[in-house]
Amino acid sequence: MLDGQLNKNKLYWILQIFGWGLFYAGYTGIAVAFIGGDWQIFAGYGNTILVGFFLTHMFRKWINQHRWLSLGLAKLTLNIILSAMLIAAVWVIIVLPLNDFLFNVETPPEHKLSVLTTYVVVWVQFMFVIIGWALIYFVFQFFMNFKKSEVEKWRLEAAVKDAELIALKSQINPHFIFNSLNNIRALVVEDPGKARDMITHLSDLLRYSVQFNNKEKVCVVDEIEIVKNYLNLESIQYEDRLKYFIDIEPASLEQKIPPMAIQILVENAIKHGISELPAGGEIRISSQCLNDTLIVEVRNTGSLQSGIKGTGIGVKNVSERLGLLFGKLTSFTLENTNDNMVSAKFIIPINSL
């Protein structure tokens, strides 16, 4: 990201210098053709270009500071016109008296105008120069942002694919399938009804894992259903070692999140938390809407340990997809809340969903 920003700034300076240099060549060429030329003409017009260079650079800072790229077309057009009028006026007030004082260029009588007329004519010329500069700048910015959005789109698709592979590795690996089917087989005799329910959970879980990759977002209610299927299957394996509690605020049920976001956090909690504890532990899943944000948290018994091979891949994928979908508007944390509890929590804006 930083390298991209540096390259973008470098490109801006190259185009700024080249553009004004080209304008200087054309500007002085026209002047020489109409009124002749000497060193005063070239120096005076050079001074004019330097002031224009500085003013447009300050204009760019103002544009970025006030986020003009996010404005609608009508408001952006109005802002550009009004700014061009103001900047051109400042440009005229600086350049004409300064050039007259420094160089005192003698204009042929047939080309002389009254002072007021001269100021107005030059002001109009400068205003069109600023509008032209702004037009080129915004077209370039829109093009760059379009390319950036396309790159982020491909990155998001790649991240979603990675999440699918992570989920499939966890859920359709031989150990998971073998354990689930073996446990279901034992239930066939003891509790046929529960065995049928477990088969349904497994079927729904596998179907969701395969199909979700075509979606960027899913409702919390759909994600929670698949998490329940997963936890029901795992509870057979862990028996009394796994307890789970789900507290979902009704207002958050229809909010949208990246698919498998909660699922991967729950898998991580079991794999790197519950399974490592001889006595097992508990998982608490919650979601709520607060201050125009959706807060989703998965807490589990255990503690974070660095340096364990294979940990964090799914969590990094969830964090990356949240960043691609919501940018700086989201936050993701994975931390120890106390000596024996780990919290994985993400917060995303409701208005951006």
C-alpha positions in Angstrom: 0.0 0.0 0.0 2.8 2.4 0.9 4.8 1.5 -2.2 1.7 2.2 -4.3 1.2 5.5 -2.7 4.8 6.5 -3.3 4.6 5.5 -7.0 1.4 7.5 -7.3 3.0 10.6 -5.9 6.0 10.1 -8.1 3.8 9.9 -11.1 1.9 13.0 -10.1 5.1 15.0 -9.9 6.3 13.7 -13.3 3.0 14.6 -15.0 2.8 18.0 -13.1 6.3 19.0 -14.3 5.9 17.7 -17.8 2.4 19.2 -18.2 3.4 22.7 -17.1 6.6 22.5 -19.1 4.6 21.7 -22.2 2.2 24.5 -21.4 5.1 26.9 -21.0 6.4 25.9 -24.5 3.0 26.5 -26.1 2.3 29.7 -24.1 5.6 31.4 -25.0 5.3 30.1 -28.6 2.0 31.9 -29.1 3.4 35.1 -27.5 6.4 35.1 -29.7 4.2 34.6 -32.8 2.0 37.6 -32.0 4.1 40.1 -30.2 7.7 39.0 -30.8 10.0 37.7 -28.1 13.0 38.5 -26.0 14.4 37.4 -22.7 11.8 39.4 -20.8 9.0 37.6 -22.5 10.5 34.2 -21.7 11.3 35.2 -18.1 7.8 36.7 -17.5 6.0 33.7 -18.9 8.3 31.5 -16.9 7.3 33.3 -13.7 3.6 32.9 -14.7 4.1 29.2 -15.1 5.8 28.8 -11.8 3.0 30.5 -10.0 0.4 28.4 -11.8 2.5 25.3 -10.9 2.4 26.2 -7.2 -1.3 27.2 -7.1 -2.4 23.9 -8.8 -0.3 21.9 -6.4 -2.0 23.7 -3.4 -5.4 23.1 -5.2 -4.5 19.3 -5.3 -3.9 19.4 -1.5 -7.3 21.1 -1.0 -9.0 18.5 -3.2 -7.5 15.6 -1.3 -8.1 17.1 2.1 -11.8 17.7 1.5 -12.3 14.3 -0.4 -13.6 15.8 -3.6 -13.3 12.4 -5.3 -16.3 11.2 -3.3 -18.5 14.1 -4.4 -21.3 13.7 -6.9 -20.8 15.0 -10.5 -22.9 18.1 -10.1 -21.3 19.2 -6.8 -17.8 18.4 -8.1 -18.4 20.4 -11.3 -19.6 23.4 -9.3 -16.7 23.2 -6.9 -14.2 23.1 -9.8 -15.7 26.1 -11.5 -15.9 28.2 -8.4 -12.3 27.2 -7.4 -11.0 28.0 -10.9 -12.5 31.4 -10.7 -10.9 32.1 -7.3 -7.5 30.5 -8.2 -7.4 32.4 -11.5 -8.1 35.7 -9.7 -5.2 35.0 -7.2 -3.0 34.0 -10.1 -3.7 37.3 -11.9 -3.2 39.4 -8.8 0.2 37.9 -8.2 1.5 37.5 -11.7 0.6 40.7 -13.6 1.9 43.3 -11.0 4.9 41.1 -10.3 5.9 40.7 -14.0 5.2 44.4 -14.7 7.5 45.3 -11.7 10.3 42.9 -12.5 10.4 42.9 -16.3 8.3 45.9 -17.5 7.7 44.2 -20.8 6.8 46.8 -23.5 3.8 45.7 -25.4 3.3 47.0 -29.0 0.6 49.8 -29.1 -1.7 47.7 -31.3 -1.8 45.0 -28.7 -2.3 47.3 -25.7 -5.5 47.0 -23.7 -6.8 49.0 -20.7 -5.6 47.7 -17.3 -9.1 46.4 -16.3 -9.6 44.7 -19.6 -6.1 43.1 -19.4 -6.9 41.7 -15.9 -10.3 40.4 -17.1 -8.9 38.8 -20.2 -6.0 37.2 -18.4 -8.3 36.1 -15.6 -10.6 34.3 -18.1 -7.6 32.6 -19.7 -6.2 31.5 -16.4 -9.7 30.2 -15.3 -9.9 27.9 -18.3 -6.3 26.7 -17.6 -7.3 25.7 -14.1 -10.5 24.0 -15.3 -8.4 22.1 -17.9 -5.9 21.1 -15.2 -8.7 19.9 -12.9 -10.4 18.0 -15.8 -7.1 16.2 -16.5 -6.5 15.5 -12.8 -9.9 14.1 -12.1 -10.0 11.9 -15.2 -6.7 10.5 -14.2 -7.8 9.9 -10.6 -11.0 8.2 -11.7 -9.0 6.0 -14.0 -6.6 5.1 -11.2 -9.4 4.4 -8.8 -11.1 2.2 -11.4 -8.0 0.2 -11.7 -7.6 0.0 -8.0 -11.2 -1.2 -7.6 -10.6 -3.9 -10.2 -7.5 -5.1 -8.4 -9.3 -5.2 -5.1 -12.1 -7.1 -6.8 -9.7 -9.7 -7.9 -8.0 -9.8 -4.5 -11.4 -10.3 -2.9 -12.3 -13.1 -5.2 -8.9 -14.7 -4.5 -9.5 -14.3 -0.7 -12.9 -15.9 -1.0 -11.5 -18.8 -2.9 -8.8 -19.2 -0.2 -11.5 -19.1 2.5 -13.4 -21.8 0.6 -10.3 -24.0 0.5 -9.7 -23.4 4.2 -13.2 -24.4 5.0 -13.1 -27.5 2.7 -9.8 -28.6 4.2 -11.3 -28.4 7.6 -14.6 -29.9 6.9 -14.0 -32.3 4.0 -10.8 -33.7 5.2 -10.7 -37.5 5.8 -10.4 -37.1 9.6 -13.5 -34.9 9.9 -15.6 -37.1 7.5 -14.4 -40.3 9.2 -15.1 -39.1 12.7 -18.5 -37.7 11.8 -19.6 -40.8 10.0 -18.2 -43.1 12.7 -20.1 -41.1 15.3 -23.3 -41.1 13.3 -22.9 -44.9 12.8 -22.8 -45.4 16.5 -26.0 -43.3 16.9 -27.9 -45.4 14.3 -28.5 -48.1 16.9 -28.6 -46.0 20.0 -30.6 -43.0 18.7 -31.8 -43.3 15.1 -33.6 -40.0 15.2 -30.4 -38.1 16.3 -28.4 -40.0 13.7 -30.7 -38.7 11.0 -30.3 -35.2 12.3 -26.5 -35.5 12.3 -26.6 -36.7 8.7 -28.7 -33.6 7.8 -26.2 -31.4 9.6 -23.3 -32.9 7.7 -25.1 -32.6 4.4 -26.1 -28.9 5.0 -22.5 -28.1 6.1 -20.9 -29.6 3.1 -23.4 -28.0 0.7 -22.8 -24.5 2.3 -19.1 -25.0 2.1 -19.2 -25.8 -1.6 -21.8 -23.1 -2.6 -20.9 -20.1 -0.6 -17.9 -19.0 -2.8 -20.2 -17.3 -5.3 -21.3 -14.7 -2.7 -19.4 -11.8 -1.2 -21.8 -11.5 1.8 -24.4 -13.6 3.6 -26.9 -12.9 6.4 -25.9 -13.5 9.9 -28.9 -15.8 10.4 -27.6 -18.1 7.5 -24.1 -18.2 8.8 -25.3 -19.0 12.3 -27.3 -22.0 11.0 -24.3 -23.5 9.4 -22.2 -22.8 12.5 -24.8 -24.7 14.5 -24.5 -27.7 12.1 -20.8 -27.7 12.6 -21.0 -27.4 16.4 -23.6 -30.2 16.5 -21.3 -32.5 14.6 -18.2 -31.6 16.7 -20.2 -32.0 19.9 -20.5 -35.7 19.2 -16.8 -36.1 18.9 -15.9 -34.0 22.0 -19.0 -35.0 24.0 -18.9 -33.2 27.4 -15.6 -31.5 26.5 -17.4 -29.0 24.2 -20.1 -26.7 25.4 -21.3 -23.8 23.2 -23.6 -20.8 23.7 -25.0 -18.6 21.0 -26.4 -15.2 21.8 -27.5 -13.4 18.6 -29.4 -10.1 18.9 -32.5 -10.2 16.7 -31.6 -6.9 15.1 -28.4 -8.4 13.8 -29.9 -11.5 12.1 -30.4 -9.9 8.7 -27.1 -8.0 8.7 -24.5 -9.1 6.1 -21.1 -10.5 6.7 -18.5 -12.3 4.6 -19.5 -16.0 4.3 -17.7 -18.4 6.6 -16.4 -15.5 8.7 -18.0 -16.8 11.9 -17.5 -20.4 10.8 -13.8 -20.1 10.4 -13.4 -18.4 13.8 -15.3 -21.2 15.5 -13.2 -23.8 13.7 -10.1 -21.9 14.9 -11.5 -21.9 18.5 -12.0 -25.6 18.5 -8.8 -26.6 16.7 -6.4 -24.3 18.6 -8.4 -24.0 21.9 -10.8 -26.7 23.0 -8.9 -29.6 21.4 -5.7 -28.7 23.3 -7.4 -28.8 26.7 -7.9 -32.2 28.3 -11.0 -31.0 30.2 -12.3 -29.2 27.1 -14.0 -25.9 27.4 -16.7 -23.6 26.0 -17.4 -21.5 22.9 -19.6 -18.4 23.1 -20.8 -16.7 19.9 -22.5 -13.3 20.0 -23.6 -10.6 17.7 -25.2 -7.2 18.3 -25.9 -3.9 16.6 -24.4 -0.9 18.4 -23.9 2.7 17.2 -24.5 1.8 13.5 -22.0 -1.1 13.7 -22.3 -4.8 13.8 -20.2 -6.5 16.4 -19.5 -10.2 16.1 -17.5 -12.1 18.7 -16.3 -15.7 19.2 -14.9 -16.4 22.6 -13.4 -19.7 23.6 -11.6 -21.3 26.6 -7.8 -21.3 26.1 -5.0 -18.9 25.5 -3.2 -17.6 22.4 0.2 -19.2 21.8 2.5 -17.9 19.2 4.8 -20.1 17.1 2.4 -23.0 16.6 2.6 -24.2 13.1 -0.6 -23.9 11.1 -2.4 -21.4 13.3 -3.8 -18.2 12.1 -4.4 -19.0 8.4 -8.1 -18.9 8.6 -8.1 -15.9 10.9 -5.9 -14.0 8.5 -8.3 -14.8 5.6 -11.3 -13.5 7.6 -9.3 -10.3 8.4 -8.3 -9.8 4.8 -11.8 -10.2 3.4 -13.2 -7.8 6.0 -10.6 -5.3 4.9 -11.3 -5.7 1.2 -15.1 -5.3 1.7 -15.1 -2.5 4.2 -11.6 -1.0 4.1 -10.7 1.2 7.1 -14.3 1.1 8.4 -13.8 -2.3 9.9 -11.7 -3.7 12.8 -10.6 -7.2 13.7 -9.0 -8.3 16.9 -7.7 -11.7 18.2 -6.6 -11.5 21.8 -6.5 -13.1 25.3 -9.3 -11.5 27.4 -8.0 -13.1 30.6 -5.9 -16.1 31.6 -8.2 -18.7 30.1 -10.3 -17.0 27.4 -9.6 -15.9 23.9 -11.7 -13.4 21.9 -11.9 -13.1 18.2 -14.0 -10.1 17.3 -14.8 -8.0 14.2 -16.7 -4.8 13.9 -18.2 -3.6 10.6 -20.4 -0.6 9.7 -24.1 -1.4 9.2 -24.6 1.5 6.7 -21.9 0.0 4.4 -23.4 -3.4 4.2 
